[in-house]
Amino acid sequence: MILENRIAIVTGSGSGIGQAGALAMAREGAILIVADRDKDAGEATASMIRARGGRADAVATDVADDAAVERLIGGTLDRHGRIDILHNHAGIQVGGPLTEVSLDGFDASWRINVRAHFLAARLAMPAMIAAGGGVILNTASNSGVFYDREMIAYATSKHAVVAMTRQMALDYARHKVRVNALCPGWVDTPFNEPFIAQMGGRAAIEAYVREKIPMGRWATAEEIAEAILFLVSDRSAFMTGQALVVDGGESIG
């Protein structure tokens, strides 16, 4: 197994891509700390891992709360003594153009999509350096490398994640800490509900997907999980500071 006994934190792992990634890591031998603001959803993911023979604990964590992020990182270090993998995945999708996005919506997008990634990485980095290395994976989006219609708060925050990832990678490569960004496109999960509503419902989004994505379909969360495994494992040992786009060709179409 490619992640045998590695300690891995995944935020936002109660559902969707975060859950699929956590399950994939556990399948490959990692010890998972499942962090989600929905306590029951996090417990469900941890239970799924254990039912499949893996090892996992759930920690209820709202990444918008600095103290909760501090408890997550500190508690993991207290219990396990190290953090080998930190996947900052929890995020929020705030739709709308400049004149329609509220300041509160923009601030929430920044706090959850960018600041929480920054804080968790900042807290985990000293332990990774002391251990001789580690992996940080920040979930951005293909909206972090190109642009979506009427999604200014989301696209701005995801571009910031990519920039922050590259800066972290540059600063800490000498300490053998690799930092990359995951940039998924359309994945059929509940996360897309705000944009689906903005587009006019499920039928409209299905038509959009068929037209705009060269491969003509959504990704599954499990397909994105395979990219996650690559980025957090030694299969990408010489890769840092990169934004891996997994979007069925949308960003080049």
Sequence and secondary structure as in RCSB ss.txt:
>XXXX:A:sequence
MILENRIAIVTGSGSGIGQAGALAMAREGAILIVADRDKDAGEATASMIRARGGRADAVATDVADDAAVERLIGG
TLDRHGRIDILHNHAGIQVGGPLTEVSLDGFDASWRINVRAHFLAARLAMPAMIAAGGGVILNTASNSGVFYDRE
MIAYATSKHAVVAMTRQMALDYARHKVRVNALCPGWVDTPFNEPFIAQMGGRAAIEAYVREKIPMGRWATAEEIA
EAILFLVSDRSAFMTGQALVVDGGESIG
>XXXX:A:secstr
 TTTT EEEEETTTSHHHHHHHHHHHHTT EEEEEESSHHHHHHHHHHHHHTT EEEEEE  TTSHHHHHHHHHH
HHHHHS  SEEEE       B TTTS HHHHHHHHIIIIIHHHHHHHHHHHHHHHHT EEEEEE  GGGTS  TT
BHHHHHHHHHHHHHHHHHHHHHGGGTEEEEEEEE  B SGGGHHHHHHHTSHHHHHHHHHHHSTT S B HHHHH
HHHHHHHSGGGTT  S EEEESTTGGG 
